[in-house]
Amino acid sequence: MDVLPVGDSIELRLQRARAASDEAQQAEEAAVHEAEEAKARSDEARQVAERCREYVREVEREQAQEVSEKVAEARREADARVERARASAQTDADRVVQQAKAEADDRVTKAREEAEAAQSKAKQTMAEATASLAEARRLADEATEATKAAAEEAHRQAAQLAANADREARSADERVAEAEKVRSRASASARASVSVKRKRNGRTQSAVDFSEMTRTDLLNLATAEDVKGRSAMNKTELVTALKRSTRSKRR
């Protein structure tokens, strides 16, 4: 996260990509459901049309039968009334047939409109699902690019840290070498000018006067002696620590 550019994190982008993918999948499932419903409505419209046609045929049969019966009855009553009765019956039949046809046409038209509306809705839902999938893919691609960029930046920083560590190691070697020189100079100075002497076990030993050395020389000497916490010590603390280290080595 430290090496990412300013903006959303990779995890947040991946979460958005997964959320967009789930939403696209749900939209696609809804589109499929709408398409299935549209097909079912279309099938129902065909069935309604067939039932209506059968209904019209049945009405026609019934009316034809009624016409025949009225004609027969009229003939039995009087030849003069036959034509008038037939015409009247035919007129009634035509009216009923037209009414049945109109009713059937209305049902068929309504069923077709509902089927077309369902198909249109299914197409729209499918288009929205396609758009959602495209957006999910785009978000996923952005997340992938961001991850790649972060990995490259992390690699670059790791290389920089390695280079810095190498320079610090060389610098430490140089400080150790300088400390060795300081210690050599301090030992030589001690042999030439140290006045503090003490006897132990019948032998005379000389002690280095660290108080006459600068803090820089003391710090370099502490580096050579591997004194812990030397960088935070003042001159007095360095002198005490070096004396303690020297006594420990003499033992």
N, C-alpha and C positions, 0 to 999 in steps of 0.2 A: 504493500500500500504506500510505503514511503517513496517509491520510485514512480508511481503513477502520475500522469499529468493531472492538472487541476480539473476537477469534474467528478462525475459519478465513478464509484468503484466498480471493479470487475464483477464482484459478487452481485451488486445492485443491478448492473446491466444484464447479468445472466438470469437473475430473478425476473427482470422485466421480460427477457426473451422467453423464459419458460412460461410466464403468465400469458404472454401474447400467443404462444404456441397452443396452450390449453384452451384459450378463448377461441382461436381459429378452429381447433378440433371440434369444440362444442358447436360453433357456427356451422361447420361442415355437416355434423350429425343432424342439426336442425334443418339444414337444406335438404338432406336426404329424406328426412321425415316429411318435409313439405312436399317433396317430389312424389313420395309414395302416397301422400294424402291426395295430391292433385290427380294421380293416376286412378286412385279409388273413386274420386268424384267423377272423372271422365267415364269410368266404367259404369258408375251409377247413372250418369246422364244417358248413356246408350241404352241401359236397361229401362230407364224411364221412357225414352222414346219408343222402345219396342212395346212396352206395356200400353203406351198411349195409342200406338197404331192398332194394337190388338183391341183396345177399348173402342176405337172408332169402327173397326170392322164388326165388333159385336153389336155396337149401336146400329150400324147399317143393317146387319142381319135382323135385329129386332124390329127396326122400323120397316124393313121390307116385308117382314112377316106381318106386321100390323097393317101395312098397306094392302097386302093380299087379303087379309081377313076383312078389312073394311070394304074392299072392292067386291069380295064375295057376298058380303052382307048387303051391299048396295044393289048388287045384281039380283039378289033374291027379292029385295023389296021392290025394286023397279029399275027397268033399263034406263029410264030417264035420269035417274040419280047416280048411275054408275060413274059417268065421266066426272060429275061434280065431286063425288066422294073421293074418287081416285086422285083428282087434282088437289083436293084439300089435304088428303093424307100425304101426298107427295110433298106438298108445301111444308107441312108439319115436319115430315121426315128430313127435308132439306135444312130446315131451320135447326133441328136438333143435331144433325150431322155437322152443320157449320159451327154450332156452338161447341160441340165436342172437339172438332178440329181446332177451333180457336183456343180452347182450354188446353189441348194437347200441345199446341204450338207454344203457348205461354210456358208450360212446364219444361218443354225441351229447351226453349230460349234461356230460361232461368238456370237450368242445369248446366248448359253450355257456358253461360257467363260465370257461374261459380267455378267451373272447371278451369276456365281461362284465367280467372283471378288467382286460383290456387297455383296454377302453373307459373304465372307472373311472379307471385310471391316466392315460389320455390327458386326461380331464376335469380331474383334479387338476393335472396338469402345465400345462394351459392356464390354469387358475385362478391358479397360481403365476406363470406368465408375465404374466398380466394385472396381478397385484399388483406385479410387478417393473416393468412399464411405468409403472404409476401412480406408484411411488416415484421412478422416473427422471424423470418429468415434474415431480414435486414438487421434486426437487433442482435441476432445470433452472430452474424458476420462482424458487427461492430465490437461485440464482446470478444470475439476471437482475435481481431486486430489489436484490441487494447491489451489482451493477454500476451500476445506476441511482442508488442512494444515494451511492456513491463519486463518481460524476460530478457530482452536485449539490453534494457537499461540496467537491470540487475547484474547481467554479465559484465557490462562495462564498468560498473562500480566495483565489482569483485576484482576485476583486473587492476583498477586504480588502487584498491586497498592492498593488493599483493605488491604492487610497485612501491607504495608508501612503506609497507612493512620491510621490503628489501632495503629501501633507503635508510629506515630507522635502524635496521640491523647493522648496516655499514657504519652509521653514525655511532652506534653503541660500541662497535669494535674500535673505532677511532678514539672514543672517550676512554675505553679501557687501556688502550695503548698510551694515551696521554697520562692516565692515572699511574701506569707503571713508571713512566718517566718522572712524574712528580714524586712517587715513592722513592725512586732511586736518588733523586736530588735531595729528598728529605733525609734519607739514610746517610748520604754523604755529608749533609750539613750537620747531622746529629753527631757523626763521628768527629767532626772538626770543631764544633762549638758547644755541644751540650755539656753543661756543668753539673747536672744532677746525676749523682751516682749512688748506688746502694749495693750492699753486699748480701749475697745469699749463697749458703752452702760453700762459703770460702771463696767464691768467684765474684768478680766485679762486672756488672752489666750496665749498659748505657740505655737511657730512655729518650725517645724522640720528643722534642718540645713542640707539640702540635699547636700551641697557642701562638707561636711566632709565624705560622703558615696562614695564607689567605684562605677565605672561605671556598674560593674556586679550587685551590689545591687540595683543601680538605675534602671537598665533594668528589673530586677525581679520585683521591685516595680511598674514600669510602666506597666508590664504585668498584675499584679494584679489589677491595676487601669484601664486597658484596654485603654491605651494611643495609639492613632492611629499613625502609622509611627514610632514607637519607635525603631525598629531594625536599622533604618538608621540614628538615632540621635547620636551626640557625647554627652559627659558628660554635657556640658553647656546646650545644648538643652533639655536633659532629665530633668535637674534641673528645667528649665523654665516651661516645660510641666507639671511636677509633682506639682509645685507651683500653676499653673493655675488650675489644677484638684482639688487640695486641697481647693483653694478659692471657686471654683464652688460648691463643696459639702457642704462647710460651709454655703453658702447662702441658 
